[in-house]
């Protein structure tokens, strides 16, 4: 029974990070390639330094600039509630956010 509960918790956590990745992709779909690259570069540096404060500040700042969409506001609130995280959970969140931003498909000649 205990093992089944752990598996369910693990599945829920995985789904949460997949959802964050997909929501980040949707939030930055209309952002330019240059903007996304610069944001990802800065986020990777914050992760490298294990600087959660800087990471969350940059992510929330970028999301709040896009707050015209209700789903972006919801995502921003969800991420804000997560701070602070353990080091391993921070990595999971950080890479979900970064992969979501990086996985946006460019349109045309951008």
Secondary structure, DSSP 8 states (H G I E B T S, - for coil): -HHHHHHHHHHHHHHHHHHHHHHHHHHTTTS-HHHHHHHHHHHHHHHHTT-HHHHHHHHHHHHHTTTTSHHHHHHHHHHHHH-S--HHHHHHHHHHHHHHHHT----TT-
